[in-house]
Amino acid sequence: MIERCDGGPLGQARFVVGLAGVLAAVEARGILHETLAPHMLRMPVWSFTATWPAGAYDAVWGVWLIASVGMTVGLFTRASCLLVTLAAGVYIQLDHQFYSNHAYLLAILAFLFTMGDAGAAYSCDALRNARRDVPAWPVALLKIQLSIVYAFAAISKVNMVYLSGAVLAANMIHGPLRRFPQLVDSPEWMCAAASASILVETALATGLWIPRWRKPLIVGGIAFHVLLIIVFPANQRPGLAVFTFEMIGLYVLFR
């Protein structure tokens, strides 16, 4: 017999990640218009997509946005989540310049919500049908996905270039911290910040599974993501906001 669990946390997580999908679709719209401008270089992943009319790209974006709204409110939830998966997946395959980690993650999460019956609670669908339990295995996979994201992020940063603080400094020099050059230009401060980010991501990858660490880590994780949005340049904030909503949505599942 397939183990089942309360559908409430999954429904709440779907709502937050659905908001991430809406934000990601809006961001994709801007990138599409910028990249498809006549003077811009095209780098199609597949040669046949290079001849697609602009309307085809708009159709992908439109499906993504509408499906994300449906995913958020839980209307035709399975179909909406599946369409988000397909739209985000097609988008990142249209052009090498369209790839983004948060769009790729969104496609994975939306697929797992499809498999997990994420409209069982806190949804328009649940208004027509009684709230019900959901299969436990998609919920477990979503929680594992959170650990994978943070663990990979931490491991990928363990190199001399990142640990030197050069990567953070190169980004922060264009953000609000440019007003504080004594921080951005300080190898000691940037090295400390780089090391701290690895420690935070490692703690989030492992500690959320430990009940007594869960609440402080969730608060710390939210603060960590908000801090990134604040200190990084404005052009990176839409993507960071999408990623923040994706991860906060998964925090809900750790109860």
GUBA-776962 format. One record per atom (N, C-alpha, C): atom name; x, y, z. Coordinates in steps of 0.1 Angstrom, whole numbers. Atoms other than C-alpha are relative to their C-alpha. Layout:
! residues N
{site 'CA',{X,Y,Z}}
...
***
This chain:
! residues 255
{site 'N',{8,-12,0}}
{site 'CA',{0,0,0}}
{site 'C',{9,12,0}}
{site 'N',{-7,-13,1}}
{site 'CA',{13,35,-9}}
{site 'C',{-2,8,12}}
{site 'N',{2,-9,-12}}
{site 'CA',{20,56,22}}
{site 'C',{-5,13,-4}}
{site 'N',{6,-13,3}}
{site 'CA',{0,88,23}}
{site 'C',{2,9,12}}
{site 'N',{-2,-10,-10}}
{site 'CA',{3,120,42}}
{site 'C',{-10,12,-2}}
{site 'N',{9,-11,1}}
{site 'CA',{-17,152,49}}
{site 'C',{4,9,-13}}
{site 'N',{-2,-8,12}}
{site 'CA',{-21,173,17}}
{site 'C',{2,14,2}}
{site 'N',{-1,-14,-3}}
{site 'CA',{-20,206,35}}
{site 'C',{13,6,-3}}
{site 'N',{-13,-6,3}}
{site 'CA',{17,213,34}}
{site 'C',{4,0,-14}}
{site 'N',{-3,1,15}}
{site 'CA',{20,202,-2}}
{site 'C',{-8,11,-7}}
{site 'N',{8,-11,6}}
{site 'CA',{-9,226,-11}}
{site 'C',{6,14,3}}
{site 'N',{-7,-13,-3}}
{site 'CA',{9,255,7}}
{site 'C',{12,2,-8}}
{site 'N',{-13,-1,8}}
{site 'CA',{42,247,-10}}
{site 'C',{-3,3,-14}}
{site 'N',{4,-3,14}}
{site 'CA',{24,246,-44}}
{site 'C',{-3,14,-2}}
{site 'N',{4,-14,2}}
{site 'CA',{10,280,-38}}
{site 'C',{12,9,-1}}
{site 'N',{-12,-9,0}}
{site 'CA',{44,296,-30}}
{site 'C',{8,-2,-12}}
{site 'N',{-8,3,12}}
{site 'CA',{62,278,-58}}
{site 'C',{-7,5,-13}}
{site 'N',{8,-5,11}}
{site 'CA',{33,288,-81}}
{site 'C',{3,15,-2}}
{site 'N',{-3,-15,1}}
{site 'CA',{41,325,-73}}
{site 'C',{14,1,-6}}
{site 'N',{-13,0,7}}
{site 'CA',{77,317,-83}}
{site 'C',{-1,-2,-15}}
{site 'N',{2,2,14}}
{site 'CA',{64,304,-116}}
{site 'C',{-5,13,-7}}
{site 'N',{5,-13,6}}
{site 'CA',{45,337,-122}}
{site 'C',{11,10,-2}}
{site 'N',{-11,-9,1}}
{site 'CA',{76,357,-114}}
{site 'C',{10,-4,-11}}
{site 'N',{-9,5,10}}
{site 'CA',{97,335,-136}}
{site 'C',{-5,2,-14}}
{site 'N',{6,-2,13}}
{site 'CA',{73,338,-165}}
{site 'C',{1,15,-4}}
{site 'N',{-1,-14,2}}
{site 'CA',{73,376,-162}}
{site 'C',{15,3,-4}}
{site 'N',{-14,-2,3}}
{site 'CA',{111,375,-162}}
{site 'C',{4,-5,-14}}
{site 'N',{-3,6,13}}
{site 'CA',{112,352,-192}}
{site 'C',{-6,9,-11}}
{site 'N',{5,-9,10}}
{site 'CA',{90,377,-211}}
{site 'C',{10,11,-4}}
{site 'N',{-10,-10,3}}
{site 'CA',{116,404,-208}}
{site 'C',{12,-5,-7}}
{site 'N',{-12,6,7}}
{site 'CA',{144,381,-218}}
{site 'C',{-3,-4,-14}}
{site 'N',{4,3,13}}
{site 'CA',{125,369,-248}}
{site 'C',{0,12,-9}}
{site 'N',{1,-12,8}}
{site 'CA',{118,404,-261}}
{site 'C',{14,5,-3}}
{site 'N',{-13,-5,1}}
{site 'CA',{154,414,-255}}
{site 'C',{8,-8,-10}}
{site 'N',{-8,10,9}}
{site 'CA',{169,383,-272}}
{site 'C',{-4,0,-14}}
{site 'N',{6,1,13}}
{site 'CA',{146,383,-301}}
{site 'C',{1,13,-9}}
{site 'N',{-2,-13,7}}
{site 'CA',{154,419,-311}}
{site 'C',{9,-3,-12}}
{site 'N',{-8,3,12}}
{site 'CA',{168,420,-347}}
{site 'C',{15,2,1}}
{site 'N',{-15,-3,-1}}
{site 'CA',{202,433,-336}}
{site 'C',{7,-10,9}}
{site 'N',{-6,9,-10}}
{site 'CA',{207,406,-310}}
{site 'C',{5,-13,-6}}
{site 'N',{-5,13,4}}
{site 'CA',{228,374,-315}}
{site 'C',{-9,-11,5}}
{site 'N',{8,12,-4}}
{site 'CA',{208,342,-314}}
{site 'C',{9,-12,1}}
{site 'N',{-8,12,-3}}
{site 'CA',{222,310,-300}}
{site 'C',{-10,-12,2}}
{site 'N',{10,10,-2}}
{site 'CA',{194,284,-306}}
{site 'C',{6,-14,4}}
{site 'N',{-4,13,-4}}
{site 'CA',{198,250,-289}}
{site 'C',{-3,-10,-11}}
{site 'N',{4,9,11}}
{site 'CA',{180,233,-318}}
{site 'C',{-2,9,-12}}
{site 'N',{0,-9,12}}
{site 'CA',{184,247,-354}}
{site 'C',{-15,3,-4}}
{site 'N',{14,-3,6}}
{site 'CA',{146,244,-362}}
{site 'C',{-7,11,8}}
{site 'N',{6,-11,-7}}
{site 'CA',{137,268,-334}}
{site 'C',{4,14,-4}}
{site 'N',{-5,-13,5}}
{site 'CA',{157,296,-351}}
{site 'C',{-9,6,-9}}
{site 'N',{10,-5,10}}
{site 'CA',{130,299,-377}}
{site 'C',{-14,2,6}}
{site 'N',{13,-1,-6}}
{site 'CA',{101,300,-352}}
{site 'C',{-4,15,-1}}
{site 'N',{5,-14,-1}}
{site 'CA',{80,332,-355}}
{site 'C',{0,5,14}}
{site 'N',{1,-6,-13}}
{site 'CA',{79,356,-326}}
{site 'C',{-12,-5,8}}
{site 'N',{13,5,-6}}
{site 'CA',{43,344,-320}}
{site 'C',{2,-13,8}}
{site 'N',{-2,13,-6}}
{site 'CA',{55,309,-311}}
{site 'C',{7,2,14}}
{site 'N',{-7,-3,-13}}
{site 'CA',{78,323,-284}}
{site 'C',{-10,6,10}}
{site 'N',{11,-6,-8}}
{site 'CA',{49,344,-271}}
{site 'C',{-9,-11,5}}
{site 'N',{9,10,-4}}
{site 'CA',{28,313,-270}}
{site 'C',{5,-8,12}}
{site 'N',{-7,7,-11}}
{site 'CA',{53,295,-248}}
{site 'C',{-1,8,13}}
{site 'N',{1,-9,-11}}
{site 'CA',{54,325,-225}}
{site 'C',{-14,1,6}}
{site 'N',{14,-1,-4}}
{site 'CA',{16,328,-224}}
{site 'C',{-4,-12,8}}
{site 'N',{4,13,-7}}
{site 'CA',{11,291,-215}}
{site 'C',{7,0,14}}
{site 'N',{-8,0,-13}}
{site 'CA',{38,295,-188}}
{site 'C',{-7,8,10}}
{site 'N',{6,-9,-9}}
{site 'CA',{21,325,-172}}
{site 'C',{-14,-5,5}}
{site 'N',{14,4,-4}}
{site 'CA',{-15,312,-173}}
{site 'C',{1,-13,8}}
{site 'N',{-1,13,-7}}
{site 'CA',{-4,277,-161}}
{site 'C',{5,3,14}}
{site 'N',{-6,-3,-14}}
{site 'CA',{16,293,-132}}
{site 'C',{-11,6,9}}
{site 'N',{11,-6,-8}}
{site 'CA',{-15,313,-121}}
{site 'C',{-9,-12,4}}
{site 'N',{8,12,-3}}
{site 'CA',{-35,280,-123}}
{site 'C',{6,-8,11}}
{site 'N',{-7,7,-10}}
{site 'CA',{-8,263,-103}}
{site 'C',{-1,7,14}}
{site 'N',{0,-7,-12}}
{site 'CA',{-8,290,-77}}
{site 'C',{-13,-1,8}}
{site 'N',{13,1,-7}}
{site 'CA',{-45,290,-70}}
{site 'C',{-6,-14,0}}
{site 'N',{5,14,0}}
{site 'CA',{-49,253,-76}}
{site 'C',{-12,-3,-8}}
{site 'N',{11,2,10}}
{site 'CA',{-72,254,-106}}
{site 'C',{4,-10,-11}}
{site 'N',{-5,11,9}}
{site 'CA',{-70,222,-127}}
{site 'C',{15,-2,3}}
{site 'N',{-14,0,-5}}
{site 'CA',{-39,217,-106}}
{site 'C',{10,-9,-7}}
{site 'N',{-9,10,7}}
{site 'CA',{-24,186,-123}}
{site 'C',{4,6,-13}}
{site 'N',{-2,-5,13}}
{site 'CA',{-28,201,-157}}
{site 'C',{9,13,0}}
{site 'N',{-7,-13,-1}}
{site 'CA',{-15,235,-146}}
{site 'C',{15,-3,3}}
{site 'N',{-14,3,-4}}
{site 'CA',{16,220,-129}}
{site 'C',{7,-6,-12}}
{site 'N',{-6,7,12}}
{site 'CA',{23,198,-160}}
{site 'C',{3,10,-11}}
{site 'N',{-2,-10,10}}
{site 'CA',{20,228,-183}}
{site 'C',{12,9,4}}
{site 'N',{-11,-8,-4}}
{site 'CA',{44,248,-162}}
{site 'C',{13,-8,-2}}
{site 'N',{-12,8,3}}
{site 'CA',{69,219,-164}}
{site 'C',{4,1,-15}}
{site 'N',{-3,0,15}}
{site 'CA',{66,218,-202}}
{site 'C',{4,13,-5}}
{site 'N',{-3,-13,4}}
{site 'CA',{66,255,-207}}
{site 'C',{14,5,4}}
{site 'N',{-14,-4,-5}}
{site 'CA',{97,261,-185}}
{site 'C',{10,-8,-7}}
{site 'N',{-10,9,7}}
{site 'CA',{114,231,-201}}
{site 'C',{2,4,-14}}
{site 'N',{-1,-5,14}}
{site 'CA',{107,243,-236}}
{site 'C',{8,13,-1}}
{site 'N',{-7,-13,0}}
{site 'CA',{118,278,-228}}
{site 'C',{15,-1,1}}
{site 'N',{-15,1,-2}}
{site 'CA',{153,268,-216}}
{site 'C',{6,-8,-11}}
{site 'N',{-6,7,11}}
{site 'CA',{157,247,-247}}
{site 'C',{-1,8,-13}}
{site 'N',{2,-8,13}}
{site 'CA',{148,275,-272}}
{site 'C',{14,7,-4}}
{site 'N',{-12,-7,3}}
{site 'CA',{181,293,-269}}
{site 'C',{10,-2,12}}
{site 'N',{-10,2,-11}}
{site 'CA',{214,288,-249}}
{site 'C',{-1,12,10}}
{site 'N',{0,-12,-9}}
{site 'CA',{209,324,-235}}
{site 'C',{-12,0,9}}
{site 'N',{12,0,-8}}
{site 'CA',{175,314,-220}}
{site 'C',{2,-9,13}}
{site 'N',{-1,9,-11}}
{site 'CA',{189,288,-196}}
{site 'C',{2,8,14}}
{site 'N',{-2,-5,-13}}
{site 'CA',{186,296,-159}}
{site 'C',{-2,-11,10}}
{site 'N',{1,11,-10}}
{site 'CA',{190,274,-128}}
{site 'C',{-14,0,6}}
{site 'N',{13,-1,-7}}
{site 'CA',{158,287,-113}}
{site 'C',{-12,-5,-9}}
{site 'N',{10,5,9}}
{site 'CA',{137,279,-144}}
{site 'C',{1,-15,-1}}
{site 'N',{-2,15,0}}
{site 'CA',{152,244,-145}}
{site 'C',{-6,-6,12}}
{site 'N',{5,5,-12}}
{site 'CA',{144,240,-109}}
{site 'C',{-15,0,1}}
{site 'N',{14,-1,0}}
{site 'CA',{109,252,-114}}
{site 'C',{-7,-11,-8}}
{site 'N',{5,11,8}}
{site 'CA',{103,226,-141}}
{site 'C',{0,-13,8}}
{site 'N',{0,13,-8}}
{site 'CA',{114,198,-117}}
{site 'C',{-10,1,11}}
{site 'N',{10,-1,-11}}
{site 'CA',{93,211,-88}}
{site 'C',{-14,-1,-5}}
{site 'N',{14,0,5}}
{site 'CA',{62,216,-110}}
{site 'C',{-4,-15,-4}}
{site 'N',{2,14,4}}
{site 'CA',{66,180,-123}}
{site 'C',{-3,-8,13}}
{site 'N',{2,8,-12}}
{site 'CA',{68,166,-87}}
{site 'C',{-14,4,6}}
{site 'N',{13,-4,-4}}
{site 'CA',{37,187,-78}}
{site 'C',{-11,-7,-8}}
{site 'N',{10,7,8}}
{site 'CA',{19,171,-107}}
{site 'C',{-1,-15,5}}
{site 'N',{1,14,-5}}
{site 'CA',{28,136,-94}}
{site 'C',{-6,-1,14}}
{site 'N',{4,1,-15}}
{site 'CA',{19,145,-58}}
{site 'C',{-14,4,3}}
{site 'N',{14,-4,-3}}
{site 'CA',{-17,156,-63}}
{site 'C',{0,13,9}}
{site 'N',{-2,-12,-8}}
{site 'CA',{-8,191,-51}}
{site 'C',{-13,9,1}}
{site 'N',{13,-8,-2}}
{site 'CA',{-44,204,-55}}
{site 'C',{-9,-6,10}}
{site 'N',{9,6,-10}}
{site 'CA',{-57,182,-27}}
{site 'C',{-4,9,11}}
{site 'N',{3,-9,-11}}
{site 'CA',{-57,211,-3}}
{site 'C',{4,14,-4}}
{site 'N',{-3,-14,2}}
{site 'CA',{-56,249,-3}}
{site 'C',{0,3,-15}}
{site 'N',{1,-2,14}}
{site 'CA',{-68,251,-39}}
{site 'C',{-14,1,-4}}
{site 'N',{14,-1,6}}
{site 'CA',{-98,259,-61}}
{site 'C',{-5,-14,-2}}
{site 'N',{5,14,2}}
{site 'CA',{-100,222,-69}}
{site 'C',{-5,-6,13}}
{site 'N',{4,5,-13}}
{site 'CA',{-103,214,-32}}
{site 'C',{-13,5,4}}
{site 'N',{13,-6,-3}}
{site 'CA',{-134,236,-30}}
{site 'C',{-11,-9,-6}}
{site 'N',{10,8,7}}
{site 'CA',{-151,212,-54}}
{site 'C',{0,-15,5}}
{site 'N',{-2,14,-5}}
{site 'CA',{-137,180,-38}}
{site 'C',{5,1,14}}
{site 'N',{-4,0,-14}}
{site 'CA',{-131,173,-1}}
{site 'C',{15,-1,0}}
{site 'N',{-15,1,-3}}
{site 'CA',{-95,178,12}}
{site 'C',{3,-14,2}}
{site 'N',{-3,14,-1}}
{site 'CA',{-77,145,10}}
{site 'C',{15,-1,2}}
{site 'N',{-15,3,-2}}
{site 'CA',{-43,129,18}}
{site 'C',{6,-2,-14}}
{site 'N',{-8,1,13}}
{site 'CA',{-16,127,-9}}
{site 'C',{11,-10,2}}
{site 'N',{-11,9,-1}}
{site 'CA',{11,102,-17}}
{site 'C',{12,6,7}}
{site 'N',{-12,-5,-8}}
{site 'CA',{41,106,6}}
{site 'C',{12,1,-8}}
{site 'N',{-13,1,7}}
{site 'CA',{68,98,-20}}
{site 'C',{3,13,-7}}
{site 'N',{-4,-12,7}}
{site 'CA',{65,130,-41}}
{site 'C',{4,11,10}}
{site 'N',{-3,-10,-10}}
{site 'CA',{66,151,-9}}
{site 'C',{15,-3,5}}
{site 'N',{-14,4,-3}}
{site 'CA',{98,132,1}}
{site 'C',{10,4,-10}}
{site 'N',{-9,-4,11}}
{site 'CA',{113,138,-33}}
{site 'C',{2,15,-1}}
{site 'N',{-2,-14,-1}}
{site 'CA',{106,175,-30}}
{site 'C',{9,5,11}}
{site 'N',{-9,-3,-11}}
{site 'CA',{123,177,3}}
{site 'C',{15,-4,-3}}
{site 'N',{-14,4,5}}
{site 'CA',{153,158,-11}}
{site 'C',{5,9,-10}}
{site 'N',{-5,-10,10}}
{site 'CA',{154,182,-40}}
{site 'C',{5,12,7}}
{site 'N',{-6,-12,-8}}
{site 'CA',{159,211,-15}}
{site 'C',{14,-3,4}}
{site 'N',{-13,3,-5}}
{site 'CA',{188,193,0}}
{site 'C',{10,-1,-11}}
{site 'N',{-9,1,11}}
{site 'CA',{203,185,-34}}
{site 'C',{4,14,-5}}
{site 'N',{-3,-14,5}}
{site 'CA',{201,222,-45}}
{site 'C',{10,7,9}}
{site 'N',{-9,-7,-10}}
{site 'CA',{218,235,-13}}
{site 'C',{13,-7,0}}
{site 'N',{-13,7,-1}}
{site 'CA',{244,207,-12}}
{site 'C',{8,2,-13}}
{site 'N',{-7,-3,13}}
{site 'CA',{253,212,-49}}
{site 'C',{6,14,0}}
{site 'N',{-4,-14,-1}}
{site 'CA',{255,250,-43}}
{site 'C',{12,1,9}}
{site 'N',{-11,-1,-9}}
{site 'CA',{278,245,-14}}
{site 'C',{13,-7,-5}}
{site 'N',{-12,7,5}}
{site 'CA',{301,219,-30}}
{site 'C',{6,7,-12}}
{site 'N',{-5,-7,11}}
{site 'CA',{304,239,-62}}
{site 'C',{8,12,3}}
{site 'N',{-7,-12,-5}}
{site 'CA',{317,269,-42}}
{site 'C',{13,-3,7}}
{site 'N',{-12,3,-7}}
{site 'CA',{345,250,-26}}
{site 'C',{12,-1,-10}}
{site 'N',{-12,-2,9}}
{site 'CA',{373,263,-48}}
{site 'C',{7,13,3}}
{site 'N',{-8,-12,-5}}
{site 'CA',{400,289,-44}}
{site 'C',{-5,13,-6}}
{site 'N',{6,-12,5}}
{site 'CA',{383,314,-67}}
{site 'C',{-11,5,8}}
{site 'N',{11,-4,-8}}
{site 'CA',{351,315,-48}}
{site 'C',{4,3,14}}
{site 'N',{-4,-2,-14}}
{site 'CA',{367,312,-13}}
{site 'C',{8,12,1}}
{site 'N',{-7,-12,-1}}
{site 'CA',{389,341,-21}}
{site 'C',{-9,13,1}}
{site 'N',{10,-11,-1}}
{site 'CA',{358,363,-22}}
{site 'C',{-1,8,-13}}
{site 'N',{0,-7,13}}
{site 'CA',{365,374,-58}}
{site 'C',{-14,0,-7}}
{site 'N',{13,2,7}}
{site 'CA',{332,361,-71}}
{site 'C',{-11,9,6}}
{site 'N',{10,-9,-6}}
{site 'CA',{311,379,-45}}
{site 'C',{3,15,-2}}
{site 'N',{-4,-14,2}}
{site 'CA',{331,411,-48}}
{site 'C',{-4,5,-14}}
{site 'N',{3,-4,14}}
{site 'CA',{326,411,-86}}
{site 'C',{-15,3,-2}}
{site 'N',{14,-2,1}}
{site 'CA',{289,409,-81}}
{site 'C',{-5,12,9}}
{site 'N',{4,-11,-10}}
{site 'CA',{285,432,-50}}
{site 'C',{4,14,-4}}
{site 'N',{-5,-13,3}}
{site 'CA',{305,460,-65}}
{site 'C',{-10,7,-9}}
{site 'N',{10,-6,8}}
{site 'CA',{276,466,-88}}
{site 'C',{-14,2,7}}
{site 'N',{12,-1,-7}}
{site 'CA',{250,465,-61}}
{site 'C',{0,11,10}}
{site 'N',{0,-11,-10}}
{site 'CA',{241,487,-31}}
{site 'C',{13,1,8}}
{site 'N',{-12,-1,-9}}
{site 'CA',{273,478,-13}}
{site 'C',{12,8,-7}}
{site 'N',{-10,-9,6}}
{site 'CA',{292,499,-39}}
{site 'C',{2,13,8}}
{site 'N',{-2,-12,-9}}
{site 'CA',{286,527,-14}}
{site 'C',{9,-2,11}}
{site 'N',{-9,4,-11}}
{site 'CA',{308,508,10}}
{site 'C',{12,-7,-5}}
{site 'N',{-12,6,6}}
{site 'CA',{340,502,-9}}
{site 'C',{9,-7,10}}
{site 'N',{-9,6,-10}}
{site 'CA',{358,494,23}}
{site 'C',{-4,-15,3}}
{site 'N',{5,14,-2}}
{site 'CA',{337,462,25}}
{site 'C',{3,-8,-13}}
{site 'N',{-1,7,13}}
{site 'CA',{337,452,-12}}
{site 'C',{14,-2,-4}}
{site 'N',{-14,1,4}}
{site 'CA',{374,459,-17}}
{site 'C',{8,-7,10}}
{site 'N',{-8,6,-11}}
{site 'CA',{384,441,15}}
{site 'C',{0,-15,-3}}
{site 'N',{-1,15,2}}
{site 'CA',{397,405,7}}
{site 'C',{-5,-7,12}}
{site 'N',{4,7,-12}}
{site 'CA',{391,396,43}}
{site 'C',{-15,-1,2}}
{site 'N',{14,0,-1}}
{site 'CA',{355,406,44}}
{site 'C',{-7,-9,-11}}
{site 'N',{6,8,10}}
{site 'CA',{347,390,11}}
{site 'C',{3,-15,1}}
{site 'N',{-3,14,-3}}
{site 'CA',{365,358,20}}
{site 'C',{-8,-5,11}}
{site 'N',{8,5,-11}}
{site 'CA',{346,356,52}}
{site 'C',{-15,-2,-5}}
{site 'N',{14,2,5}}
{site 'CA',{313,362,34}}
{site 'C',{-2,-12,-9}}
{site 'N',{1,12,8}}
{site 'CA',{321,335,9}}
{site 'C',{0,-13,8}}
{site 'N',{0,12,-9}}
{site 'CA',{329,310,36}}
{site 'C',{-13,-1,7}}
{site 'N',{12,0,-7}}
{site 'CA',{298,320,55}}
{site 'C',{-11,-6,-9}}
{site 'N',{11,4,9}}
{site 'CA',{276,314,24}}
{site 'C',{0,-16,-2}}
{site 'N',{-1,15,1}}
{site 'CA',{290,278,21}}
{site 'C',{-5,-6,12}}
{site 'N',{5,6,-12}}
{site 'CA',{283,271,57}}
{site 'C',{-15,1,1}}
{site 'N',{14,-1,-1}}
{site 'CA',{248,284,55}}
{site 'C',{-7,-10,-9}}
{site 'N',{6,10,9}}
{site 'CA',{240,263,24}}
{site 'C',{2,-14,5}}
{site 'N',{-3,14,-5}}
{site 'CA',{256,232,40}}
{site 'C',{-10,-3,12}}
{site 'N',{9,1,-12}}
{site 'CA',{235,238,72}}
{site 'C',{-15,-2,-5}}
{site 'N',{13,1,5}}
{site 'CA',{203,242,51}}
{site 'C',{-2,-14,-7}}
{site 'N',{0,13,7}}
{site 'CA',{211,210,31}}
{site 'C',{-3,-11,9}}
{site 'N',{0,11,-10}}
{site 'CA',{213,189,62}}
{site 'C',{-9,2,12}}
{site 'N',{6,-2,-13}}
{site 'CA',{198,206,92}}
{site 'C',{-15,0,0}}
{site 'N',{15,0,0}}
{site 'CA',{162,209,80}}
{site 'C',{-6,-13,3}}
{site 'N',{5,13,-3}}
{site 'CA',{159,172,85}}
{site 'C',{0,-3,15}}
{site 'N',{-1,2,-14}}
{site 'CA',{166,176,122}}
{site 'C',{-10,9,7}}
{site 'N',{12,-8,-5}}
{site 'CA',{134,188,140}}
{site 'C',{5,12,9}}
{site 'N',{-3,-11,-9}}
{site 'CA',{151,209,167}}
{site 'C',{8,11,-6}}
{site 'N',{-7,-11,7}}
{site 'CA',{172,228,142}}
{site 'C',{-9,7,-11}}
{site 'N',{8,-4,12}}
{site 'CA',{143,233,117}}
{site 'C',{-4,15,1}}
{site 'N',{6,-14,0}}
{site 'CA',{127,266,129}}
{site 'C',{11,10,-1}}
{site 'N',{-11,-11,2}}
{site 'CA',{160,286,133}}
{site 'C',{6,0,-13}}
{site 'N',{-6,1,14}}
{site 'CA',{173,273,100}}
{site 'C',{-10,6,-10}}
{site 'N',{9,-5,9}}
{site 'CA',{141,282,82}}
{site 'C',{0,16,1}}
{site 'N',{-1,-15,-2}}
{site 'CA',{143,318,97}}
{site 'C',{13,4,-7}}
{site 'N',{-13,-4,5}}
{site 'CA',{180,319,88}}
{site 'C',{0,-1,-15}}
{site 'N',{0,2,14}}
{site 'CA',{174,305,53}}
{site 'C',{-8,12,-7}}
{site 'N',{8,-11,6}}
{site 'CA',{147,332,45}}
{site 'C',{9,13,1}}
{site 'N',{-8,-12,-2}}
{site 'CA',{170,359,59}}
{site 'C',{12,0,-10}}
{site 'N',{-11,2,10}}
{site 'CA',{199,345,37}}
{site 'C',{-4,4,-14}}
{site 'N',{5,-3,14}}
{site 'CA',{178,347,5}}
{site 'C',{-3,14,-2}}
{site 'N',{3,-14,1}}
{site 'CA',{165,381,13}}
{site 'C',{12,9,-1}}
{site 'N',{-12,-7,0}}
{site 'CA',{200,393,20}}
{site 'C',{6,0,-14}}
{site 'N',{-5,2,14}}
{site 'CA',{211,380,-15}}
{site 'C',{-7,10,-9}}
{site 'N',{8,-9,9}}
{site 'CA',{183,400,-32}}
{site 'C',{4,14,3}}
{site 'N',{-4,-13,-4}}
{site 'CA',{194,431,-13}}
{site 'C',{13,4,-5}}
{site 'N',{-14,-5,3}}
{site 'CA',{231,431,-19}}
{site 'C',{5,-3,-14}}
{site 'N',{-4,3,14}}
{site 'CA',{232,417,-55}}
{site 'C',{-5,11,-9}}
{site 'N',{5,-10,9}}
{site 'CA',{228,440,-85}}
{site 'C',{-15,-2,-4}}
{site 'N',{14,0,4}}
{site 'CA',{193,449,-97}}
{site 'C',{-4,-9,-11}}
{site 'N',{3,9,11}}
{site 'CA',{195,429,-129}}
{site 'C',{0,-15,4}}
{site 'N',{0,14,-5}}
{site 'CA',{200,397,-108}}
{site 'C',{-12,-3,9}}
{site 'N',{11,2,-10}}
{site 'CA',{171,403,-84}}
{site 'C',{-12,-8,-4}}
{site 'N',{11,8,4}}
{site 'CA',{143,389,-105}}
{site 'C',{2,-15,1}}
{site 'N',{-3,14,-2}}
{site 'CA',{160,355,-107}}
{site 'C',{2,-4,14}}
{site 'N',{-2,3,-14}}
{site 'CA',{170,356,-71}}
{site 'C',{-13,0,7}}
{site 'N',{13,0,-7}}
{site 'CA',{134,364,-61}}
{site 'C',{-7,-13,-4}}
{site 'N',{6,13,4}}
{site 'CA',{122,334,-81}}
{site 'C',{6,-12,8}}
{site 'N',{-7,10,-8}}
{site 'CA',{148,312,-64}}
{site 'C',{-5,0,14}}
{site 'N',{4,-1,-14}}
{site 'CA',{138,325,-30}}
{site 'C',{-14,-6,2}}
{site 'N',{13,5,-2}}
{site 'CA',{101,317,-35}}
{site 'C',{0,-15,-2}}
{site 'N',{-1,15,2}}
{site 'CA',{110,282,-48}}
{site 'C',{5,-7,13}}
{site 'N',{-6,6,-12}}
{site 'CA',{131,274,-17}}
{site 'C',{-9,2,12}}
{site 'N',{9,-2,-11}}
{site 'CA',{107,290,8}}
{site 'C',{-12,-9,-1}}
{site 'N',{11,9,2}}
{site 'CA',{79,269,-8}}
{site 'C',{4,-14,5}}
{site 'N',{-4,13,-5}}
{site 'CA',{99,238,0}}
{site 'C',{2,-1,15}}
{site 'N',{-1,0,-14}}
{site 'CA',{106,249,35}}
{site 'C',{-13,-4,7}}
{site 'N',{14,3,-6}}
{site 'CA',{68,245,42}}
{site 'C',{-1,-15,2}}
{site 'N',{1,15,-1}}
{site 'CA',{72,207,37}}
{site 'C',{7,-5,12}}
{site 'N',{-7,5,-12}}
{site 'CA',{95,204,67}}
{site 'C',{-7,4,12}}
{site 'N',{8,-2,-12}}
{site 'CA',{71,201,95}}
{site 'C',{2,-11,10}}
***
